[in-house]
Amino acid sequence: MTSNQLVAGPEAALPALRGAVAGLPSYVPGRRGAGVDVAALASNESHYDPLPAAVTAVAEAAGRMNRYPDMAAVELRERLAAHLGVTAAEVAVGPGSVGVLQQIITGLCDAGDEVVFAWRSFEAYPILVELAGARPVRIPLDEAEGHDLEAMAAAVTDRTRVILLCTPNNPTGVPISHDSIEAFLQAVPSSVLVVIDEAYVEYAEAGPDSLALYRRYPNVCILRTFSKAYGLAGLRVGYAVAAPAIAEGLRRTALPFSVSALAQKAAVASLDAGEEMEARVAAVRQERARMAAELAAQGWRLQPSQGNFLWIRADESLLARLLEAFDGAGILVRAYQGDGVRITVADPASNDRVLRILEAHAA
């Protein structure tokens, strides 16, 4: 066979992607920008530099990049267990909370099974569900931009395997109360895994005591990340707390060596620098409250956010005007077509720029 014979002709068929993949919506990340005048407020990243202890840990670990990381992440799991008051057998880690969520769905869902979640919520939910061949069941948010738990409970069928509760909800920032989740857990079958996704829990001043719920209801799984308050978005490390048998299943479904040694060391160091992280979180909370108060004075009607971001409900016309104004001012925000815009709370100077734009477009 000659080299020319290896080249496919114009009518040659290419290998076909799975139907679920071919029709899969792409995840839309927050837009990136360059330049000293660009305010990157689209991805809910921490605007602070990484914690110094994490930088030191990464620098020390970098000299051993020729070696594979600990696939079982024993040191990190043990440190998390001590931090949370659980055992290492109850902890599974992965590349960000979205990576752990993929392990959850892969571990629990067969083709045709159902995953129930609120909508609008984290954009990766339907993507991961459809990729697994399962069926996403979207339940509209209530009028207060929060989870309609009654409707979610009513949507459970004998094919439901997982329910996702995002608190505070991304992108609306609305938390779910402890009592509401407890009543919900009493209403759904114990055979359904209820995942409490707490990517922004460090910023929250209201919401559930998820560890208390987990200790009482074995079908609860807690999902968290180091990408937000801990400032490790670029290293990709998250974790779940679940019953030992479920956590073991999540570790089995993980891509081997998916959490780098640098990420593991940085996460451990970040946990040890908790007081410094909490001081940063307190500053973000203060700015969030300041912005919310000023926006209310301008005439904007916002739901109280418990994340490191604010949510403005906007129709297409208002959304287009806001995006044009933000783009013109060098401010990158996250738009959700037909729904609204999410704006990360950052340093006071960047937040003041946001406030000036919104003041000009207030009703």
For each residue, the residues with C-beta under 8 A, 3 or more apart:
1: 5 6
2: 5 6
3: 6 7
4: 7
5: 1 2
6: 1 2 3
7: 3 4
8: 12 14
9: 12
10:
11:
12: 8 9
13: 16
14: 8
15:
16: 13 22
17: 21 22
18: 21 22
19: 22 23
20: 23 24 130 131 133
21: 17 18 24 131
22: 16 17 18 19
23: 19 20 130
24: 20 21 127 130 131
25: 126 127
26:
27: 123 124 127
28: 123
29: 32 43
30: 40 42 43 44 45 332 334
31: 40 42 332 334
32: 29 40 332
33: 38 39 40 330 332
34: 38
35: 38 330
36:
37: 330
38: 33 34 35 330 331 332
39: 33 330 331 332 346 350 353 354
40: 30 31 32 33 43 45 332 344
41: 331 332 333 334 343 344 346 350 354
42: 30 31 332 333 334 342 344
43: 29 30 40 233 334 344
44: 30 170 200 228 307 308 309 342 344
45: 30 40 227 228 231 233 344
46: 228 229 230 231 233 280 308
47: 344 346 347 350
48: 231 280
49: 55 231
50: 54 55 58 231 232 266
51: 54 55 230 231 269 270 273 276 277
52: 55 56 273 276
53: 56 57 269 270 272 273 276
54: 50 51 57 58 230 231 232 266 267 269 270 273
55: 49 50 51 52 58 59
56: 52 53 59 60 269
57: 53 54 60 61 265 266 268 269
58: 50 54 55 61 62 235 262 265 266
59: 55 56 62
60: 56 57 63 265
61: 57 58 64 65 261 262 265
62: 58 59 65 262
63: 60
64: 61 67 261
65: 61 62 261 262
66:
67: 64 261
68: 71 257 261
69: 73 257 259 260 261 263 264
70: 73 74 75 261 264
71: 68 256 257
72: 77 251
73: 69 70 76 77 93 259 264
74: 70 77 78 88
75: 70 78 79 264 268
76: 73 79 80 93 237 239 259 264 267 268
77: 72 73 74 80 81 88 91 92 93 239
78: 74 75 81 82 88
79: 75 76 82 83 267 268 271 272
80: 76 77 83 84 86 88 91 93 239 271
81: 77 78 84 85 86 87 88 90 91
82: 78 79 85
83: 79 80 271
84: 80 81 91 211 241
85: 81 82 211
86: 80 81 90 91 211 241
87: 81 90 91 244
88: 74 77 78 80 81 91
89: 244 247 248
90: 81 86 87 241 242 243 244 247
91: 77 80 81 84 86 87 88 239 240 241 247
92: 77 100 103 239 240 242 247 248 250 251 254
93: 73 76 77 80 100 237 238 239 240 254 259 264
94: 97 99 100 102 103 237 238 239 240 250 254 258 259
95: 98 99 236 237 238 255 258 259 263
96: 99 100 225 227 236 237 238
97: 94 100 101 197 199 223 224 225 227 238 239 240
98: 95 101 102 124 128 238
99: 94 95 96 102 103 236 238 254 255 258
100: 92 93 94 96 97 103 104 223 238 239 240 250
101: 97 98 104 105 124 125 128 164 195 197 223
102: 94 98 99 105 106 128 131
103: 92 94 99 100 106 107 240 250 251 253 254
104: 100 101 107 108 162 193 195 221 223 240 250
105: 101 102 108 109 115 128 129 132 134 162
106: 102 103 109 132 253
107: 103 104 246 249 250 252 253
108: 104 105 113 161 162 193 249
109: 105 106 113 115 129 132 133 134 161 162
110: 113 133 134
111: 132 133 134
112: 133 134 135 159
113: 108 109 110 134 135 159 160 161
114: 134 135 136 137 157 159 160 161
115: 105 109 125 129 134 135 136 137 160 161 162 163 164
116: 137 139 152 155 156 160 162 163 164
117: 121 125 126 136 137 138 139 152 163 164 165 166
118: 121 138 139 140 141 146 147 148 152 164 165 166 169
119: 138 139 140 141
120: 141 171 172 336 339
121: 117 118 125 141 164 166 169 170 171
122: 125 164 166 170 197 199
123: 27 28 126 127
124: 27 98 101 127 128
125: 101 115 117 121 122 128 129 136 164
126: 25 117 123 129 130 136 138
127: 24 25 27 123 124 130 131
128: 98 101 102 105 124 125 131 132
129: 105 109 115 125 126 132 134 135 136
130: 20 23 24 126 127 133 134 135 136
131: 20 21 24 102 127 128
132: 105 106 109 111 128 129
133: 20 109 110 111 112 130
134: 105 109 110 111 112 113 114 115 129 130 161
135: 112 113 114 115 129 130 159
136: 114 115 117 125 126 129 130
137: 114 115 116 117 155 160
138: 117 118 119 126
139: 116 117 118 119 147 148 151 152 155
140: 118 119 148 151
141: 118 119 120 121 144 145 146 147 148 169 172 174
142: 145 146 147 148
143:
144: 141 174 303
145: 141 142 169 172 173 174 303 311 313
146: 118 141 142 169 172 174 175 176 303
147: 118 139 141 142 152 165 166 167 169 174 176 180
148: 118 139 140 141 142 151 152
149: 152 153 176 180 181 183 184
150: 153 154
151: 139 140 148 154 155
152: 116 117 118 139 147 148 149 155 156 163 184
153: 149 150 156 184 187 188
154: 150 151
155: 116 137 139 151 152 160
156: 116 152 153 160 163 188 189 192
157: 114 160
158:
159: 112 113 114 135
160: 113 114 115 116 137 155 156 157 163 189 192
161: 108 109 113 114 115 134 192 193
162: 104 105 108 109 115 116 192 193 194 195
163: 115 116 117 152 156 160 188 192 193 194 195
164: 101 115 116 117 118 121 122 125 195 197
165: 117 118 147 176 181 184 194 195 196 197
166: 117 118 121 122 147 169 170 197 199
167: 147 175 176 181 196 197 198 201 204 207 208 306
168: 172 173 174 175 200 201 203 204 207 305 306 307
169: 118 121 141 145 146 147 166 172 173 174 175 176
170: 44 121 122 166 173 199 200 307 309 342
171: 120 121 309 311 334 336 340 342
172: 120 141 145 146 168 169 303 305 311
173: 145 168 169 170 303 304 305 306 307 309 310 311
174: 141 144 145 146 147 168 169 303 304 305 306
175: 146 167 168 169 204 206 207 208 306
176: 146 147 149 165 167 169 180 181 207 208
177: 180 181 206 207 208
178: 181 182 207 208 209 212 213
179: 182 183
180: 147 149 176 177 183 184
181: 149 165 167 176 177 178 184 185 196 208 213
182: 178 179 185 186 213 216
183: 149 179 180 186 187
184: 149 152 153 165 180 181 187 188 194
185: 181 182 188 194 213 217 219 220
186: 182 183
187: 153 183 184
188: 153 156 163 184 185 192 194
189: 156 160 192
190: 217 218 219
191: 219
192: 156 160 161 162 163 188 189 219
193: 104 108 161 162 163 219 221 242 246
194: 162 163 165 184 185 188 217 219 220 221
195: 101 104 162 163 164 165 220 221 222 223 240
196: 165 167 181 208 210 213 214 220 221 222 223
197: 97 101 122 164 165 166 167 223
198: 167 201 204 207 210 222 223 224
199: 97 122 166 170 223 224 225 227 228 238
200: 44 168 170 203 204 228 229 306 307 308
201: 167 168 198 204 207 210 224
202: 228 229 230 277 278 281
203: 168 200 228 229 281 284 285 288 306 307 308
204: 167 168 175 198 200 201 207 306 307
205: 285 306
206: 175 177 306
207: 167 168 175 176 177 178 198 201 204 306
208: 167 175 176 177 178 181 196 212 213
209: 178 212 213
210: 196 198 201 213 214 220 222
211: 84 85 86 214 215 222 241
212: 178 208 209 215 216
213: 178 181 182 185 196 208 209 210 216 217 220
214: 196 210 211 217 218 220 221 222 241 242
215: 211 212
216: 182 212 213
217: 185 190 194 213 214 220
218: 190 214 243
219: 185 190 191 192 193 194 243
220: 185 194 195 196 210 213 214 217 242
221: 104 193 194 195 196 214 240 241 242 246
222: 195 196 198 210 211 214 240 241 242
223: 97 100 101 104 195 196 197 198 199 238 239 240
224: 97 198 199 201 238 239 240 241
225: 96 97 199 228 237 238 239
226: 230 231 232 235 237 238 263 266 267 270
227: 45 96 97 199 230 232 233 236 237 238
228: 44 45 46 199 200 202 203 225 231 233 308
229: 46 200 202 203 277 280 281 308
230: 46 51 54 202 226 227 267 270 277
231: 45 46 48 49 50 51 54 226 228 270 277
232: 50 54 226 227 235 236 237 263 266 267 270
233: 43 45 46 227 228 236
234:
235: 58 226 232 260 262 263 266 267
236: 95 96 99 227 232 233 259 260 263
237: 76 93 94 95 96 225 226 227 232 259 263 264 266 267
238: 93 94 95 96 97 98 99 100 199 223 224 225 226 227
239: 76 77 80 91 92 93 94 97 100 223 224 225
240: 91 92 93 94 97 100 103 104 195 221 222 223 224 247 250
241: 84 86 90 91 211 214 221 222 224 247
242: 90 92 193 214 220 221 222 246 247 250
243: 90 218 219 246 247
244: 87 89 90 247 248
245: 248 249
246: 107 193 221 242 243 249 250
247: 89 90 91 92 240 241 242 243 244 250 251
248: 89 92 244 245 251 252
249: 107 108 245 246 252 253
250: 92 94 100 103 104 107 240 242 246 247 253 254
251: 72 92 103 247 248 254
252: 107 248 249
253: 103 106 107 249 250
254: 92 93 94 99 103 250 251 258
255: 95 99 258
256: 71
257: 68 69 71 260
258: 94 95 99 254 255
259: 69 73 76 93 94 95 236 237 263 264
260: 69 235 236 257 263 264
261: 61 64 65 67 68 69 70 264 265
262: 58 61 62 65 235 265 266
263: 69 95 226 232 235 236 237 259 260 266 267
264: 69 70 73 75 76 93 237 259 260 261 267 268
265: 57 58 60 61 261 262 268 269
266: 50 54 57 58 226 232 235 237 262 263 269 270
267: 54 76 79 226 230 232 235 237 263 264 270 271
268: 57 75 76 79 264 265 271 272
269: 51 53 54 56 57 265 266 272 273
270: 51 53 54 226 230 231 232 266 267 273 274 277
271: 79 80 83 267 268 274
272: 53 79 268 269
273: 51 52 53 54 269 270 276 277
274: 270 271 277 278
275: 278 279
276: 51 52 53 273 279 280
277: 51 202 229 230 231 270 273 274 280 281
278: 202 274 275 281 282
279: 275 276 282 283
280: 46 48 229 276 277 283 284
281: 202 203 229 277 278 284 285
282: 278 279 285 286
283: 279 280 286 287
284: 203 280 281 287 288 308 345
285: 203 205 281 282 288 289
286: 282 283 289 290
287: 283 284 290 291 345 346 347 348 351
288: 203 284 285 291 292 305 308 310 345
289: 285 286 292 293
290: 286 287 293 294 351
291: 287 288 294 295 310 345 351 354 355
292: 288 289 295 296 302 304 305 310
293: 289 290 296 297
294: 290 291 297 298 355
295: 291 292 298 300 302 310 355 358 362
296: 292 293 299 300 301 302
297: 293 294
298: 294 295 355 358 359 362
299: 296 362 363
300: 295 296 312 358 362 363
301: 296
302: 292 295 296 305 310 311 312
303: 144 145 146 172 173 174 311
304: 173 174 292
305: 168 172 173 174 288 292 302 309 310 311
306: 167 168 173 174 175 200 203 204 205 206 207
307: 44 168 170 173 200 203 204
308: 44 46 200 203 228 229 284 288 344 345
309: 44 170 171 173 305 342 343 344 345
310: 173 288 291 292 295 302 305 342 343 345
311: 145 171 172 173 302 303 305 340 341 342 343
312: 300 302 322 340 341 342 343 358
313: 145 339 340
314: 318 319 322 339 340 341
315: 318 319 338
316: 319 320 337 338
317: 320 321
318: 314 315 321 322 361
319: 314 315 316 322 323 335 337 340 341
320: 316 317 323 324
321: 317 318 324 325 361
322: 312 314 318 319 325 326 333 335 341 357 358 361
323: 319 320 326 327 333 335 341
324: 320 321 327 328
325: 321 322 328 329 357 360 361
326: 322 323 329 331 332 333 354 357
327: 323 324 330 331
328: 324 325
329: 325 326 353 356 357
330: 33 35 37 38 39 327
331: 38 39 41 326 327 350 353 354 357
332: 30 31 32 33 38 39 40 41 42 326
333: 41 42 322 323 326 341 342 343 344
334: 30 31 41 42 43 171 341 342 343 344
335: 319 322 323 340 341
336: 120 171 339 340 341 342
337: 316 319
338: 315 316
339: 120 313 314 336
340: 171 311 312 313 314 319 335 336
341: 311 312 314 319 322 323 333 334 335 336
342: 42 44 170 171 309 310 311 312 333 334 336
343: 41 309 310 311 312 333 334 354
344: 40 41 42 43 44 45 47 308 309 333 334
345: 284 287 288 291 308 309 310 351
346: 39 41 47 287 350 351
347: 47 287 350 351
348: 287 351 352
349: 352 353
350: 39 41 47 331 346 347 353 354
351: 287 290 291 345 346 347 348 354 355
352: 348 349 355 356
353: 39 329 331 349 350 356 357
354: 39 41 291 326 331 343 350 351 357 358
355: 291 294 295 298 351 352 358 359
356: 329 352 353 359 360
357: 322 325 326 329 331 353 354 360 361
358: 295 298 300 312 322 354 355 361 362
359: 298 355 356 362
360: 325 356 357
361: 318 321 322 325 357 358
362: 295 298 299 300 358 359
363: 299 300
